[in-house]
Amino acid sequence: MRTLLRILSIVLLVQTIGWAQPAKKKVMVMEIKAEIDPRMGRYVKLALEHAAKTNADIIIIDMDTFGGALADTKEIVDGIMDVKIPVWVFINSDAASAGALISIACDSIYMAPGATIGAATVVDGSGGAAPDKYQSYMRSIMRSTAEENGRDPRIAEGMVDENVVIDSLKQAGKVITFTTSEAMENGYCEAKVESIEEILKRNNVTDYEIETYKLGAAEKIIAFFLNPFISGLLILVIMGGIYFELQTPGVGFPLIAATIALVLYLVPYYLNGLAAYWEILALFIGVLLIIAEVFFIPGFGVAGVSGITLTVVSLVLIMLNNDFFNFEFVPLGDIIIAAFATLGGLTGGVVLLFIGGARLTKTKAFNRIALSDTQDAKSGYTVSSFQKDLLGKQGKAQTILRPSGKVLIEGEIYDAFTRGDFIEKDETIEVIGTEGVTLRVKRV
């Protein structure tokens, strides 16, 4: 009995010691090594949420960027400033422009040998300096962020404004860009380090586990569909699917393909903050106007032109980070790529309709779902022949013919169609031929 009690005591003692040992520090690393855009903004947002869910003790940003969009940068900065645990940044190469602002928002800045920080002047889509109102906004953000983290706000302002003068440090005509040693001298870098592990060692963090945040499979798929080339292919599928569904109503598959392509086109841009509600609404209005022009409105006029214009413009705008037609901070290259992707997809859709449409009707797959046989008299089929007596007779359009509808001849109503013309209700028509049990007519 005593032996058993001793064993139990030893077990309890070991468990108590185990429980008393401190848990390993959780260090989450997120990488900002590309242009600051909506995709990067979403990555940072998801990374910060992951850090909160996993109860990370420290967040370290692995930084190497030349900057990017101001709006997305501000969202990243706000997210970092709201975090309650330490956020450190390791600038292993460059933290220019937006990268400098994000670095200043962190609790501690560490830089690799040869790294730089600064040059935060706001530029427009062509690479030139943006108007002063944007520079003023950037200066205020840099200044307030530096003050919040105990750094000299005048230096932060000098990274944006070339006219700021700081005695013995900066003269007018240039913006501040610090090397590692200069940043350390002026309070914009805690230490020169070679790695993230060295940062942890300097802060006496010895027992830790590092997790580098990566996007999940779903997020990678979303990023894949943000590729302009893929967007162009999706536009092609959307246009082709709608056309083939209208040509063979009830088949279903073309419409399903178009719907899936539309979802895959819109959702990634919406989740990344590029597709605004009004842009999506404009796209749907444009498509509805085109459908109305083709099936309900005779001729081709204002509705058709407006629909095509709205559709093309909205497809382009959805791919761009514009602020309601404000393209000051949208790179010219992005605009050109979006335009080419959209027009390429639409052009490919038109080519597919004219070339692929005829071939599609001859395929075995199409014949399984559509009736392609002709039931003519040579094969033994017969139909009522009373229409033959109506050749040359005149009547009135019982409904609008666009191009098919109903006509009234000598008190009888018949199915009829035109050669492509639109005929208004009550207009006089003449029978010029028959096709099965349907009359071919023309306007008199």
C-alpha positions in Angstrom: 0.0 0.0 0.0 2.8 2.4 0.9 4.5 1.6 -2.4 1.4 2.4 -4.3 1.0 5.7 -2.5 4.6 6.7 -3.3 4.1 5.9 -7.0 0.9 8.1 -7.0 2.8 10.9 -5.2 5.6 10.8 -7.8 3.1 10.9 -10.6 1.3 13.9 -9.1 4.6 15.7 -8.5 5.7 15.2 -12.2 2.3 16.4 -13.5 2.5 19.4 -11.2 6.0 20.3 -12.4 4.8 19.9 -16.0 1.8 22.2 -15.4 4.1 24.7 -13.8 6.3 25.0 -16.8 5.5 28.1 -18.9 4.1 27.4 -22.4 6.1 28.2 -25.4 5.6 31.7 -26.8 3.6 31.7 -30.1 5.2 33.9 -32.7 3.3 34.5 -35.9 5.1 35.9 -38.9 3.3 37.5 -41.8 5.1 38.5 -45.0 4.6 41.9 -46.7 6.8 41.3 -49.7 4.7 42.7 -52.6 2.8 45.8 -53.7 0.4 47.1 -51.1 -3.0 46.6 -52.8 -6.4 45.1 -51.9 -5.0 41.6 -52.1 -2.3 42.5 -49.6 -4.8 44.3 -47.4 -6.9 41.2 -47.3 -3.9 39.0 -46.5 -3.0 41.2 -43.5 -6.5 41.3 -42.3 -6.8 37.5 -42.4 -3.3 37.2 -40.7 -4.3 39.4 -37.8 -7.5 37.5 -37.4 -5.5 34.3 -37.3 -3.2 35.7 -34.7 -6.2 36.5 -32.5 -7.7 33.1 -32.9 -4.5 31.2 -32.2 -3.7 33.4 -29.2 -0.3 34.5 -30.6 2.0 36.3 -28.2 4.0 38.2 -30.8 3.5 39.2 -34.4 6.5 39.9 -36.6 6.1 41.4 -40.1 8.7 40.3 -42.6 8.9 43.4 -44.8 10.2 44.1 -48.3 8.0 46.4 -50.4 8.3 49.6 -52.4 4.7 50.6 -51.3 1.4 50.7 -53.0 -2.1 52.1 -52.7 -2.7 54.7 -49.9 -6.2 53.5 -49.0 -5.1 49.9 -48.6 -2.1 51.0 -46.6 -4.3 53.0 -44.2 -6.5 49.9 -43.5 -3.4 47.9 -42.8 -2.0 50.5 -40.4 -5.4 50.8 -38.6 -5.4 47.0 -38.2 -1.9 46.9 -36.7 -2.6 49.8 -34.4 -5.6 48.0 -33.0 -3.6 44.9 -32.1 -3.1 44.5 -28.3 0.0 42.2 -28.5 3.5 43.4 -29.6 3.9 43.9 -33.4 7.5 44.0 -34.6 8.7 44.6 -38.2 11.8 43.1 -39.7 12.8 45.2 -42.8 15.1 42.7 -44.6 15.5 44.9 -47.7 13.1 47.9 -48.4 10.3 49.7 -46.6 9.6 52.5 -49.0 6.5 54.7 -49.2 3.6 52.7 -47.8 6.0 50.2 -46.4 7.6 53.0 -44.3 4.2 54.0 -42.9 3.3 50.3 -42.0 6.8 50.0 -40.3 6.2 53.1 -38.2 2.9 51.7 -37.1 4.7 48.7 -35.5 5.9 48.7 -31.9 9.5 48.0 -32.8 11.5 48.3 -36.0 14.4 46.0 -36.9 16.5 46.3 -40.0 18.9 44.0 -41.9 22.3 45.3 -43.0 21.8 47.4 -46.2 18.0 47.9 -45.7 16.3 51.2 -46.2 13.2 53.0 -44.9 11.5 56.2 -46.1 10.6 57.9 -49.4 6.9 58.1 -48.6 5.8 60.7 -51.1 2.4 59.9 -52.5 2.5 59.3 -56.3 -0.3 59.2 -58.9 -1.0 56.5 -61.5 1.8 57.8 -63.8 4.4 57.8 -61.1 4.5 61.6 -60.5 3.8 63.4 -57.3 0.1 63.4 -56.4 -1.7 66.7 -55.6 -0.9 68.5 -52.3 -4.1 67.4 -50.7 -2.9 63.8 -50.8 0.6 64.7 -49.6 -1.0 66.6 -46.7 -3.1 63.6 -45.8 -0.1 61.3 -45.9 2.0 63.7 -43.8 -0.7 63.8 -41.1 -0.9 60.0 -41.0 2.8 59.6 -40.8 3.1 62.3 -38.1 0.3 60.9 -35.9 1.5 57.3 -36.3 5.0 58.3 -35.3 3.8 60.2 -32.3 1.6 57.2 -31.2 4.7 55.0 -31.1 7.1 57.5 -29.6 9.0 58.4 -32.7 10.0 61.9 -33.9 7.0 63.1 -36.0 9.1 65.7 -37.9 11.2 62.9 -39.3 8.1 61.0 -40.4 6.8 64.1 -42.1 10.2 64.6 -43.8 9.8 61.2 -45.4 6.8 62.6 -47.3 7.4 66.3 -47.8 10.6 67.4 -49.6 10.1 71.0 -48.3 10.4 70.0 -44.6 13.8 71.2 -43.2 15.3 69.5 -40.1 18.6 71.0 -38.8 21.7 68.8 -39.5 19.5 66.0 -40.8 17.4 67.2 -43.8 17.6 70.1 -46.3 14.8 71.2 -48.6 14.4 69.4 -51.9 14.7 65.8 -50.8 12.6 63.4 -48.8 14.2 61.3 -46.0 15.3 57.8 -46.7 17.3 56.1 -43.9 19.9 53.4 -44.1 19.9 50.9 -41.2 22.6 52.9 -39.3 20.9 56.2 -39.9 17.5 54.8 -38.8 19.1 53.6 -35.6 20.7 57.0 -34.9 17.4 58.8 -35.3 15.1 56.4 -33.3 13.6 54.7 -36.3 15.2 51.3 -35.8 15.9 49.4 -32.6 18.8 47.3 -33.9 20.5 45.9 -36.9 19.7 42.1 -37.1 20.3 39.3 -39.6 17.1 37.3 -38.9 13.8 37.0 -37.1 15.4 34.6 -34.7 17.9 37.3 -33.7 15.1 39.7 -33.0 13.6 37.2 -30.6 16.9 36.6 -28.9 17.4 40.3 -28.4 14.1 40.5 -26.6 14.9 37.5 -24.4 12.4 35.2 -26.1 14.0 31.8 -25.9 11.3 29.2 -25.7 9.0 29.9 -28.7 7.4 28.4 -31.8 7.2 30.3 -35.1 4.3 30.1 -37.5 4.5 31.8 -40.8 0.9 32.7 -41.9 0.0 31.5 -45.4 -3.3 31.8 -47.3 -5.5 28.8 -47.2 -6.7 26.9 -50.3 -9.8 29.0 -50.7 -7.9 32.2 -50.5 -5.4 30.9 -53.0 -8.2 30.1 -55.4 -9.6 33.6 -55.0 -6.1 35.0 -55.7 -5.9 32.8 -58.8 -9.1 34.2 -60.2 -7.9 37.8 -59.7 -5.5 37.2 -62.6 -6.5 39.5 -65.5 -6.0 36.7 -68.0 -8.3 34.4 -66.1 -10.8 37.3 -65.8 -10.8 37.6 -69.6 -11.6 33.9 -70.0 -14.4 34.2 -67.5 -15.9 37.1 -69.4 -15.7 34.9 -72.6 -17.6 32.1 -70.8 -20.2 34.5 -69.5 -21.0 36.0 -72.9 -20.9 32.6 -74.7 -23.1 30.9 -72.1 -25.7 33.6 -72.2 -25.8 33.5 -76.1 -26.1 29.7 -76.4 -28.8 29.6 -73.7 -30.8 32.2 -75.6 -30.3 30.2 -78.8 -31.4 26.9 -77.2 -33.7 27.9 -74.3 -34.3 25.2 -71.8 -31.0 23.3 -72.3 -29.7 24.8 -69.0 -26.0 24.0 -69.3 -24.9 27.2 -71.0 -26.7 29.3 -68.4 -25.2 27.3 -65.6 -21.7 27.8 -67.1 -22.4 31.6 -67.5 -23.6 31.9 -63.9 -20.7 30.0 -62.4 -18.3 32.2 -64.5 -20.0 35.3 -63.3 -19.7 34.3 -59.6 -16.0 33.4 -60.1 -15.5 36.8 -61.7 -17.3 38.9 -59.2 -16.7 37.3 -55.8 -12.8 37.5 -55.8 -12.9 41.2 -56.7 -15.6 41.9 -54.2 -13.8 40.1 -51.3 -10.7 42.1 -52.2 -12.5 45.4 -52.0 -12.2 46.1 -55.8 -15.8 45.5 -56.9 -18.0 48.2 -55.4 -21.8 47.7 -55.2 -22.5 50.4 -57.8 -20.1 48.7 -60.2 -21.8 45.3 -59.9 -25.2 47.0 -60.2 -24.0 48.8 -63.4 -22.9 45.4 -64.8 -26.3 43.8 -64.3 -28.2 46.9 -65.6 -26.0 46.8 -68.8 -26.7 43.1 -69.4 -30.5 43.7 -68.9 -30.4 46.6 -71.3 -28.7 44.4 -73.9 -31.3 41.6 -73.4 -34.2 44.1 -73.7 -32.7 45.6 -76.9 -32.4 42.2 -78.5 -35.8 40.7 -77.5 -38.2 43.5 -76.6 -37.2 46.7 -78.4 -37.3 46.9 -82.2 -34.1 48.0 -84.0 -30.9 48.8 -82.2 -30.7 52.1 -80.4 -30.2 53.8 -77.1 -30.8 50.8 -74.9 -28.4 48.6 -76.9 -25.6 51.2 -76.9 -26.1 52.1 -73.3 -26.1 48.4 -72.3 -22.9 47.6 -74.1 -21.2 50.7 -72.7 -22.3 50.0 -69.1 -21.3 46.4 -69.4 -17.8 47.1 -70.8 -17.1 50.0 -68.4 -18.3 48.1 -65.3 -16.2 45.0 -66.2 -13.1 47.2 -66.4 -13.9 49.2 -63.2 -14.5 46.0 -61.2 -10.9 45.0 -61.8 -9.5 48.4 -60.7 -9.0 50.0 -57.3 -10.6 53.3 -58.3 -12.6 55.6 -56.1 -15.8 56.3 -58.2 -13.9 57.1 -61.4 -11.0 58.6 -59.5 -7.9 57.0 -61.1 -5.2 59.2 -59.5 -3.7 56.3 -57.6 -4.4 53.6 -60.1 -1.2 52.7 -62.1 -1.6 53.2 -65.8 -0.5 49.6 -66.4 -3.4 48.3 -64.4 -5.9 50.2 -66.4 -4.4 49.0 -69.7 -4.3 45.3 -68.5 -8.0 45.6 -67.2 -9.1 47.1 -70.5 -7.3 44.4 -72.6 -8.6 41.6 -70.4 -12.2 42.9 -70.8 -12.1 43.6 -74.5 -10.2 40.4 -75.1 -12.9 38.4 -73.3 -15.7 40.1 -75.1 -14.0 39.8 -78.5 -13.3 36.1 -77.9 -17.0 35.7 -76.9 -18.1 37.2 -80.3 -15.7 35.0 -82.2 -16.9 32.0 -80.3 -20.5 32.8 -81.1 -19.8 33.1 -84.9 -17.3 30.2 -85.3 -18.1 27.9 -82.4 -21.8 28.3 -82.6 -22.1 26.6 -86.0 -19.8 23.8 -85.0 -21.5 23.2 -81.7 -24.8 22.3 -83.5 -23.0 19.5 -85.3 -21.5 17.8 -82.3 -22.8 14.6 -80.8 -23.2 16.2 -77.4 -25.5 18.9 -78.9 -27.6 16.3 -80.7 -28.3 14.5 -77.5 -30.0 17.6 -76.0 -31.4 19.3 -79.1 -33.6 18.1 -82.0 -31.6 18.4 -85.2 -33.6 16.2 -87.6 -35.7 17.8 -90.3 -39.1 16.3 -90.8 -39.6 17.1 -94.5 -42.0 15.7 -97.1 -39.3 13.6 -98.7 -39.0 11.6 -95.5 -42.7 10.9 -95.5 -43.8 13.6 -93.1 -46.8 15.7 -94.0 -48.3 18.8 -92.5 -51.4 20.8 -93.1 -51.1 22.6 -96.5 -53.6 25.3 -96.0 -50.7 27.9 -95.7 -49.8 27.4 -99.4 -53.1 29.1 -100.3 -52.0 32.1 -98.3 -49.0 33.1 -100.4 -49.3 36.7 -101.5 -52.2 37.4 -99.2 -52.1 40.4 -96.9 -53.2 40.9 -93.3 -52.2 42.6 -90.1 -49.7 41.9 -87.3 -51.7 40.6 -84.4 -48.7 41.1 -82.1 -45.3 42.7 -82.5 -43.0 40.6 -84.7 -39.4 40.6 -83.5 -38.9 38.7 -85.6 -41.6 36.1 -84.8 -45.2 36.6 -83.5 -48.8 36.3 -84.6 -50.6 37.7 -87.7 -54.3 38.0 -88.6 -55.3 37.1 -92.1 -59.0 36.9 -93.1 -60.1 36.5 -89.6 -57.7 33.7 -88.8 -54.6 34.0 -86.5 -51.3 32.3 -87.7 -47.8 31.9 -86.4 -45.4 34.0 -88.5 -41.9 35.3 -88.6 -40.0 37.9 -90.6 -36.6 37.9 -92.3 -35.2 39.7 -89.4 -37.2 42.9 -89.5 -39.3 44.2 -86.6 -43.0 44.8 -87.4 -45.2 46.7 -85.0 -48.7 45.5 -84.0 -51.5 46.3 -86.6 -49.0 47.0 -89.4 -50.0 45.5 -92.8 -48.1 42.4 -93.7 -47.9 40.1 -96.8 -47.2 36.4 -96.8 -44.1 35.6 -98.9 -43.6 32.0 -97.9 -44.1 29.1 -95.5 -41.9 27.0 -93.3 -43.7 24.1 -91.8 -46.8 25.5 -90.1 -45.4 29.0 -89.8 -45.8 31.8 -92.3 -42.9 34.0 -93.5 -44.1 37.6 -93.9 -42.9 41.0 -94.7 -44.1 44.6 -94.0 -46.1 46.0 -96.9 
